[in-house]
Amino acid sequence: MERTILALATPAPWAMCVKDTRGRRVPEPAHPYRSDYARDRDRIIHSRAFRRLEAKTQVFTTRYSDHFRNRLTHTLEVAQIARTVAGALGLNTELAEALALVHDIGHPPFGHAGEGKLDELMRAHGDHFNHNLHALRIVEHFEQRYLDFSGLNLTFEVREGIIKHSRDYSEKEFPELREYLLDLRPPLEAQLIDCVDEIAYNTADMDDALEAGLLDLGVLCREAPFFGGAYAQVDAAHPGAREKLKFNEALKHVLDLLATDLIVSTQQRVSASGVSSVEDIRKTPKRLAGFSEEAAAHNAALKRFLFAHIYNHPAITDDRDRSVKCLDELFAYYLARPGSMPDSYEEFAQTEPRHVIVCDYIAGMTDQFLLRQHREHFGG
């Protein structure tokens, strides 16, 4: 894998310049020493929804250890990698950091299992749930911190990146999102986030799985030769070292190789495309940020291992299934009982379908708050 990276002392011509922002819904005077993207980053960090990520499951609950990642610590790891990758590419690191910090803010309790259940419940009403679209609702409506506007009043590029960092949307299917240039690609800063997210969670989930005693190192090395090769190199150089420390060193090597490949491959695609501006990036038929075919295959092998041996392990699924059942029952409880939610949500339910507001309320809960609400209403 080629590791030559040209460090850019000045921003790349296709970096998103804050002077070119499409701005905020409600205009605000410029801050004397913080850019608009830096202010967005700070508003995200100070939001209630961001703080709640601390009490939302990533993969492992605290039943086994207090050392596991939660949704907040995962987000911080994504932000650290995103800033590094964006900096190496000469992109706008403040925008990349803001997008990384906000990328999971719409996740409901109990990780992807909770998201899947909420989507199932919403589809029964002809609707759907998507954590990225919910994140947009949070920053536009539910965060109430300012006198002059509702929500966080984030810049267009951060709001656009919230929904478009991991996929494209069609205006026909999502007419409510038409303002977000759905026929165009987002800037590179947003395009990076999904790959950076995968680097962070694939490596972190293996680390937590080993800590939980659920990871068979031999099986991992066989089924993910990318990791196996890295571990063999470390083992040859340090044969008498503790296995956990050799594992850590190999995992660092894997993370470094994936991040380096993302930087180099993105550089190569951008150069080959002939783009010279953000607008050129937007008009490309396909996204330019991404792994090489080789690294994408390695990354996919790590994901297959995690799905086959970790995510569906009974030690995880037992907790997950019980928790999702509580979510299911609470949804039905609030839906059938007007007045059962806090006043602010009941007010929203006067102007929007009740199932939508019930979904909003539950999606905002932390894991333990949802379980406490379930005990309060159902006992046990």
C-alpha positions as CSV (number, residue, x, y, z in Angstrom):
1,M,0.0,0.0,0.0
2,E,1.6,3.3,-1.1
3,R,2.1,5.6,1.9
4,T,3.4,8.8,0.3
5,I,1.3,11.7,1.5
6,L,1.9,15.2,0.5
7,A,1.4,17.4,3.5
8,L,-0.4,20.6,2.4
9,A,0.7,23.8,4.1
10,T,-2.1,25.7,2.5
11,P,-5.7,24.6,2.0
12,A,-6.4,22.6,-1.1
13,P,-8.4,24.4,-3.8
14,W,-11.3,21.9,-3.2
15,A,-11.4,22.5,0.5
16,M,-14.6,24.1,1.8
17,C,-13.7,27.7,2.7
18,V,-15.8,29.2,5.4
19,K,-16.1,32.4,3.5
20,D,-18.1,30.5,0.9
21,T,-20.6,29.1,3.3
22,R,-24.3,29.2,2.2
23,G,-24.8,30.5,5.8
24,R,-27.3,30.0,8.5
25,R,-31.1,30.1,8.4
26,V,-31.1,33.1,10.7
27,P,-28.1,35.4,9.9
28,E,-25.8,36.2,12.7
29,P,-22.9,38.6,13.0
30,A,-19.4,37.1,12.6
31,H,-17.5,36.1,15.8
32,P,-14.3,38.0,16.3
33,Y,-12.0,35.0,16.5
34,R,-14.0,31.8,15.7
35,S,-15.0,30.8,12.3
36,D,-18.6,29.8,11.6
37,Y,-17.6,26.1,11.4
38,A,-15.8,26.4,14.8
39,R,-18.9,27.9,16.3
40,D,-21.0,25.1,14.9
41,R,-18.6,22.6,16.5
42,D,-18.9,24.4,19.8
43,R,-22.7,24.5,19.6
44,I,-22.8,20.8,18.9
45,I,-20.5,20.0,21.9
46,H,-22.6,22.1,24.2
47,S,-25.9,20.6,23.1
48,R,-28.0,18.3,25.3
49,A,-28.2,15.7,22.6
50,F,-24.4,15.5,22.4
51,R,-24.1,15.0,26.2
52,R,-26.7,12.2,26.1
53,L,-24.5,10.2,23.8
54,E,-22.5,9.3,27.0
55,A,-25.3,7.2,28.1
56,K,-26.1,5.5,24.8
57,T,-24.7,2.1,23.9
58,Q,-22.2,1.7,21.2
59,V,-22.0,-2.2,21.2
60,F,-21.2,-3.3,24.8
61,T,-23.1,-2.3,27.9
62,T,-21.5,-1.5,31.2
63,R,-22.7,-4.9,32.5
64,Y,-19.2,-6.2,31.6
65,S,-17.0,-3.2,32.2
66,D,-16.9,0.6,32.6
67,H,-14.1,0.7,30.1
68,F,-16.1,0.1,26.9
69,R,-16.8,2.7,24.3
70,N,-20.2,4.4,24.5
71,R,-21.7,6.5,21.7
72,L,-19.9,9.6,23.0
73,T,-16.4,8.2,23.3
74,H,-16.9,6.6,19.8
75,T,-17.8,10.0,18.5
76,L,-14.7,11.6,19.9
77,E,-12.5,8.9,18.3
78,V,-14.2,9.6,14.9
79,A,-13.6,13.3,15.4
80,Q,-9.9,12.7,16.1
81,I,-9.4,10.6,13.0
82,A,-11.5,12.9,10.8
83,R,-9.4,15.9,11.8
84,T,-6.2,14.0,11.0
85,V,-7.4,12.8,7.6
86,A,-8.9,16.2,6.6
87,G,-5.7,17.9,7.6
88,A,-3.5,15.6,5.6
89,L,-5.7,16.3,2.6
90,G,-5.6,20.1,3.0
91,L,-9.3,20.2,3.8
92,N,-11.2,22.3,6.3
93,T,-10.5,20.6,9.6
94,E,-13.1,22.6,11.6
95,L,-15.9,21.5,9.2
96,A,-14.7,17.9,9.3
97,E,-14.5,18.0,13.1
98,A,-18.0,19.5,13.4
99,L,-19.4,16.8,11.1
100,A,-17.7,14.0,13.0
101,L,-19.0,15.3,16.3
102,V,-22.6,15.6,15.1
103,H,-22.7,12.4,13.0
104,D,-24.3,10.2,15.6
105,I,-26.3,12.8,17.5
106,G,-29.6,11.3,16.2
107,H,-28.9,7.7,17.4
108,P,-31.7,6.3,19.6
109,P,-31.0,4.1,22.7
110,F,-29.6,0.6,22.2
111,G,-27.5,1.3,19.1
112,H,-28.5,0.0,15.7
113,A,-31.0,-2.4,17.2
114,G,-32.9,0.5,18.7
115,E,-32.8,2.3,15.3
116,G,-34.1,-0.8,13.6
117,K,-37.0,-1.2,16.0
118,L,-38.0,2.4,15.7
119,D,-37.9,2.2,11.9
120,E,-40.1,-0.9,12.1
121,L,-42.6,0.8,14.3
122,M,-42.7,3.9,12.1
123,R,-43.2,1.9,9.0
124,A,-46.3,0.5,10.5
125,H,-47.6,4.1,10.2
126,G,-46.3,4.5,6.7
127,D,-43.3,6.4,7.9
128,H,-39.7,5.6,8.7
129,F,-36.8,6.4,11.1
130,N,-33.3,7.2,10.1
131,H,-30.8,8.5,12.7
132,N,-29.3,11.0,10.3
133,L,-32.6,12.6,9.5
134,H,-33.5,12.6,13.2
135,A,-30.2,14.4,13.9
136,L,-31.4,17.1,11.5
137,R,-34.6,17.4,13.5
138,I,-32.6,17.7,16.7
139,V,-30.4,20.5,15.6
140,E,-33.3,22.3,13.8
141,H,-36.0,22.0,16.4
142,F,-35.4,20.2,19.6
143,E,-32.3,22.0,20.9
144,Q,-33.6,25.2,22.5
145,R,-30.7,27.3,23.8
146,Y,-31.0,30.6,22.0
147,L,-33.3,33.6,22.2
148,D,-33.2,34.5,18.5
149,F,-33.9,31.2,16.8
150,S,-35.1,27.6,17.3
151,G,-32.4,24.9,17.2
152,L,-28.7,25.5,16.8
153,N,-28.9,27.6,13.6
154,L,-26.0,25.6,12.1
155,T,-24.4,26.5,8.8
156,F,-25.8,25.0,5.6
157,E,-22.7,22.8,5.1
158,V,-23.0,21.2,8.5
159,R,-26.7,20.6,8.1
160,E,-26.1,19.2,4.7
161,G,-23.3,16.9,5.9
162,I,-25.5,15.6,8.7
163,I,-27.8,13.9,6.2
164,K,-25.5,13.4,3.2
165,H,-22.3,12.1,4.8
166,S,-23.2,8.5,4.3
167,R,-25.6,8.4,1.4
168,D,-27.3,10.3,-1.4
169,Y,-31.0,11.1,-1.4
170,S,-33.4,11.6,-4.2
171,E,-35.8,14.6,-4.2
172,K,-38.6,12.3,-5.4
173,E,-38.3,10.1,-2.3
174,F,-37.4,12.9,0.2
175,P,-39.0,16.1,-1.1
176,E,-38.6,17.7,2.4
177,L,-34.8,17.7,1.9
178,R,-34.8,19.4,-1.5
179,E,-32.9,22.5,-0.2
180,Y,-29.8,20.3,0.4
181,L,-28.7,20.1,-3.2
182,L,-29.7,16.4,-3.5
183,D,-28.6,16.1,-7.1
184,L,-25.0,17.1,-6.1
185,R,-22.3,15.5,-3.9
186,P,-21.4,17.0,-0.6
187,P,-18.0,18.6,0.0
188,L,-15.1,16.2,0.7
189,E,-15.1,17.0,4.4
190,A,-18.5,15.4,4.6
191,Q,-17.6,12.5,2.2
192,L,-14.8,11.4,4.6
193,I,-17.0,10.9,7.6
194,D,-18.5,7.6,6.7
195,C,-15.1,6.0,6.1
196,V,-13.6,7.5,9.2
197,D,-16.6,6.2,11.2
198,E,-15.9,2.7,9.9
199,I,-12.2,2.9,10.8
200,A,-13.1,4.0,14.3
201,Y,-15.8,1.4,15.1
202,N,-14.2,-1.6,13.4
203,T,-11.0,-1.2,15.4
204,A,-12.7,-0.1,18.6
205,D,-15.3,-2.9,18.5
206,M,-12.5,-5.5,18.2
207,D,-10.7,-3.8,21.2
208,D,-13.8,-3.9,23.3
209,A,-14.6,-7.5,22.2
210,L,-11.2,-8.6,23.5
211,E,-11.7,-6.8,26.7
212,A,-15.1,-8.5,27.1
213,G,-13.5,-11.9,26.6
214,L,-15.6,-12.5,23.4
215,L,-12.8,-12.3,20.8
216,D,-10.9,-15.4,19.7
217,L,-7.6,-14.0,18.4
218,G,-6.8,-17.1,16.3
219,V,-10.2,-16.9,14.5
220,L,-9.7,-13.2,13.9
221,C,-6.3,-13.7,12.4
222,R,-7.6,-16.4,10.1
223,E,-10.8,-14.7,8.9
224,A,-9.3,-11.2,8.6
225,P,-5.8,-11.8,7.2
226,F,-5.2,-8.1,7.1
227,F,-5.2,-8.1,10.9
228,G,-3.5,-11.5,11.0
229,G,-0.6,-10.2,9.0
230,A,-0.2,-7.2,11.3
231,Y,-0.3,-9.4,14.4
232,A,2.3,-11.8,12.9
233,Q,4.7,-8.9,12.4
234,V,4.3,-7.7,16.0
235,D,4.5,-11.2,17.4
236,A,7.8,-11.9,15.5
237,A,9.3,-8.7,16.8
238,H,8.0,-9.2,20.4
239,P,7.5,-12.9,20.9
240,G,7.6,-12.7,24.7
241,A,5.3,-9.7,25.1
242,R,1.8,-9.9,26.7
243,E,-0.8,-11.0,24.1
244,K,-3.0,-7.9,24.9
245,L,-0.2,-5.5,24.2
246,K,0.7,-7.3,20.9
247,F,-3.0,-7.1,20.0
248,N,-3.0,-3.4,20.7
249,E,0.0,-2.8,18.6
250,A,-1.5,-4.8,15.7
251,L,-4.7,-2.9,16.0
252,K,-2.9,0.4,15.9
253,H,-1.2,-0.8,12.7
254,V,-4.5,-1.7,11.1
255,L,-6.0,1.7,12.0
256,D,-3.0,3.5,10.6
257,L,-3.0,1.6,7.4
258,L,-6.8,2.2,6.8
259,A,-6.4,5.9,7.6
260,T,-3.4,6.2,5.3
261,D,-5.2,4.4,2.5
262,L,-8.2,6.7,2.9
263,I,-5.9,9.8,2.5
264,V,-3.8,8.4,-0.4
265,S,-6.8,7.0,-2.3
266,T,-8.8,10.1,-1.9
267,Q,-5.8,12.2,-3.1
268,Q,-5.5,10.0,-6.1
269,R,-9.1,10.1,-7.1
270,V,-9.2,13.9,-6.7
271,S,-6.1,14.3,-8.8
272,A,-7.4,12.0,-11.5
273,S,-10.8,13.7,-11.7
274,G,-9.3,17.0,-12.6
275,V,-11.4,19.0,-10.1
276,S,-10.2,22.4,-9.0
277,S,-13.0,23.6,-6.6
278,V,-15.7,22.6,-4.2
279,E,-18.2,23.2,-6.9
280,D,-16.3,20.7,-9.1
281,I,-16.4,18.2,-6.2
282,R,-20.1,18.7,-6.0
283,K,-20.7,18.0,-9.6
284,T,-18.7,14.7,-9.8
285,P,-20.9,11.7,-10.8
286,K,-19.6,9.7,-7.8
287,R,-18.0,10.5,-4.4
288,L,-14.3,10.9,-4.5
289,A,-13.4,10.2,-0.9
290,G,-13.0,6.5,-0.1
291,F,-10.7,3.5,0.4
292,S,-8.8,1.7,-2.4
293,E,-10.3,-1.6,-3.5
294,E,-7.7,-3.5,-1.5
295,A,-8.3,-1.5,1.7
296,A,-12.1,-1.7,1.2
297,A,-11.8,-5.5,1.0
298,H,-9.7,-5.6,4.2
299,N,-12.2,-3.3,6.0
300,A,-15.1,-5.5,4.8
301,A,-13.3,-8.6,6.2
302,L,-13.2,-6.9,9.6
303,K,-16.9,-6.1,9.5
304,R,-17.8,-9.7,8.5
305,F,-15.8,-11.0,11.4
306,L,-17.5,-8.7,13.9
307,F,-21.0,-9.5,12.6
308,A,-20.3,-13.3,12.6
309,H,-18.6,-13.5,16.0
310,I,-19.3,-10.5,18.1
311,Y,-22.4,-8.5,17.3
312,N,-24.6,-11.6,17.4
313,H,-23.0,-13.2,20.4
314,P,-25.6,-14.2,23.0
315,A,-23.8,-12.1,25.6
316,I,-24.7,-9.0,23.5
317,T,-28.0,-10.1,22.0
318,D,-29.6,-11.1,25.3
319,D,-29.3,-7.6,26.7
320,R,-30.1,-6.1,23.4
321,D,-33.3,-8.0,22.8
322,R,-34.7,-7.3,26.3
323,S,-33.9,-3.6,25.9
324,V,-35.5,-3.4,22.4
325,K,-38.6,-5.1,23.8
326,C,-38.9,-2.3,26.4
327,L,-38.6,0.3,23.6
328,D,-41.4,-1.5,21.7
329,E,-43.7,-1.5,24.7
330,L,-43.0,2.1,25.6
331,F,-43.8,3.3,22.0
332,A,-47.2,1.6,22.2
333,Y,-47.8,3.1,25.7
334,Y,-47.1,6.7,24.7
335,L,-48.9,6.4,21.4
336,A,-52.1,5.2,23.1
337,R,-52.1,7.7,25.9
338,P,-52.3,11.4,25.1
339,G,-50.8,13.4,28.0
340,S,-48.3,10.7,28.9
341,M,-45.2,12.5,27.5
342,P,-43.6,15.7,28.8
343,D,-45.6,18.9,28.0
344,S,-43.2,20.0,25.3
345,Y,-43.6,16.8,23.3
346,E,-47.4,16.8,23.9
347,E,-47.4,20.3,22.4
348,F,-45.6,19.1,19.3
349,A,-48.1,16.3,19.0
350,Q,-50.9,18.9,18.5
351,T,-49.4,19.9,15.2
352,E,-47.6,16.7,14.0
353,P,-48.7,13.1,13.9
354,R,-48.5,11.6,17.3
355,H,-46.4,8.6,16.2
356,V,-43.7,11.0,14.9
357,I,-43.5,12.8,18.2
358,V,-43.5,9.6,20.2
359,C,-40.6,8.4,18.0
360,D,-38.8,11.7,18.6
361,Y,-39.2,11.4,22.4
362,I,-38.0,7.8,22.5
363,A,-35.1,8.4,20.1
364,G,-33.8,11.2,22.5
365,M,-33.7,8.9,25.5
366,T,-30.6,7.4,27.0
367,D,-30.5,3.7,27.5
368,Q,-31.0,3.9,31.3
369,F,-33.7,6.6,31.1
370,L,-35.8,4.4,28.7
371,L,-35.4,1.4,31.1
372,R,-36.5,3.6,34.0
373,Q,-39.5,4.8,32.1
374,H,-40.4,1.2,31.3
375,R,-40.2,0.2,35.0
376,E,-42.3,3.2,36.0
377,H,-45.1,2.3,33.5
378,F,-44.9,-1.4,33.4
379,G,-43.2,-2.4,36.8
380,G,-40.6,-5.0,37.1
